[in-house]
Amino acid sequence: MGYIPFENRYDQMSYRRSGRSGLQLPAISLGLWHNFGDVDDFSSGREIILRAFDCGITHFDLANNYGPPYGSAESNFGKVLRQDLAAYRDQLIISTKAGYDMWPGPYGNWGSRKYLLASLDQSLQRMGVPYVDIFYSHRHDPDTPLEETMGALAQAVHCGKALYAGISNYPKDKAKKAFSILRNMGTPCLIHQPKYSLLERRVEQGLLDLLEKEGVGCIAFSPLAQGMLTGKYLDGIPAGSRADRPTGALRRQNITHGLLEMIRRWKTVADKRGQTLSQMAISWLLKDPRVTSVLIGARTIEQLEENLGSTAAPAFTQEELLLLES
Ligand SMILES: NC(=O)c1ccc[n+]([C@@H]2O[C@H](COP(=O)([O-])OP(=O)(O)OC[C@H]3O[C@@H](n4cnc5c(N)ncnc54)[C@H](OP(=O)(O)O)[C@@H]3O)[C@@H](O)[C@H]2O)c1
């Protein structure tokens, strides 16, 4: 028999409105950057996606170049969609992006209209869908007028290939300008996707305030700092972990003694709260109502389930918050 989702899946997750839009996203979303490419095991990826949906995760985040090889995460996600989730398309929020290196030559990278719209067509084809819910400009392109990049997002929405426009990795000043351009084009920006975790807090220097003021949501990527905030590297680099794999984006040299000492201290706070370190790292992001969703990655069902446990967390005390400041 084919896949049948858990009936009570929506009772297990909370949903937060993205800025001042009409769209709600799950407090925890699943990203397919790693673990869903052709180098990975398809059946394991499929199980993670379906388990996520069973747990109320409605939002799956992709990009043109997720894999490896580039494009394969979208193709594999499309396969799961066709096999298992076709009947539930209207219960899913699928996002994709263009902005980083994708194909050779001058039209396969950065922020031109030529690249963004061609890439979106390719993404739709790989996933086998007529539209995505969110189409992002993956990064700001200093050499392309912002009007052109935002114009491509707006056109994607106007022609029905995307329902909402988003931006990712944009610095505060460029984000502000992008919001104004998109609003004037009748396609207000739904969401910004920055890197945000206990170890990466630059968004607190004005970006979160801007998002709140502009009514734009925030979805925090790499909330576990690619696994460092799970504590898994405290006693060395485990076999098969992201830092151990040649295709992993986490470099061994980034896991420094100083970082590990800080993470060890934070783990004692998590222990006292009765949470695992990864659960605490996610709860810490979710304490801020400006964070619409926390965008996790997972290589196994166990990791996914552990991380989902973060939504049932006690509030942070002032003392705990202070201990997590350094
Ligand atoms: N917009 C952008 O530029 C951008 C950039 C990066 C990511 N993203 C998005 O954000 C998503 C998440 O990024 P991320 O994968 O870096 O997120 P993350 O949640 O910080 O790291 C996920 C990785 O940590 C490890 N892990 C997770 N839970 C664990 C647990 N409970 N115990 C032990 N290990 C655990 C796993 O790696 P191993 O087990 O393999 O070690 C897992 O693949 C991406 O899929 C993508 O959608 C966007």
The ligand as a Gaussian input file, in Angstrom:
#p B3LYP/6-31G(d) Opt

LIG

0 1
 N       20.157000      30.130000       1.963000
 C       21.357000      29.613000       2.089000
 O       22.360000      30.153000       1.614000
 C       21.493000      28.339000       2.866000
 C       22.768000      27.891000       3.254000
 C       22.838000      26.714000       4.009000
 C       21.667000      26.026000       4.330000
 N       20.453000      26.493000       3.902000
 C       19.198000      25.769000       4.187000
 O       19.164000      25.399000       5.560000
 C       18.992000      23.977000       5.655000
 C       19.638000      23.467000       6.904000
 O       21.036000      23.730000       6.866000
 P       22.019000      22.746000       7.606000
 O       21.859000      21.390000       7.048000
 O       23.361000      23.375000       7.639000
 O       21.326000      22.766000       9.073000
 P       21.770000      22.297000      10.519000
 O       20.492000      21.890000      11.152000
 O       22.594000      23.363000      11.156000
 O       22.719000      21.017000      10.311000
 C       22.166000      19.798000       9.900000
 C       23.176000      18.668000      10.082000
 O       23.568000      18.549000      11.448000
 C       23.625000      17.159000      11.809000
 N       22.544000      16.929000      12.784000
 C       21.280000      17.467000      12.769000
 N       20.576000      17.060000      13.838000
 C       21.398000      16.270000      14.561000
 C       21.235000      15.584000      15.787000
 N       20.112000      15.649000      16.475000
 N       22.294000      14.847000      16.242000
 C       23.459000      14.791000      15.557000
 N       23.666000      15.421000      14.387000
 C       22.641000      16.163000      13.879000
 C       23.432000      16.372000      10.523000
 O       24.693000      16.250000       9.874000
 P       25.609000      14.920000       9.935000
 O       24.877000      13.868000      10.717000
 O       25.814000      14.553000       8.518000
 O       26.872000      15.348000      10.616000
 C       22.568000      17.312000       9.719000
 O       22.599000      17.078000       8.333000
 C       19.586000      23.469000       4.344000
 O       19.124000      22.159000       4.023000
 C       19.081000      24.494000       3.381000
 O       17.726000      24.257000       3.075000
 C       20.351000      27.632000       3.189000

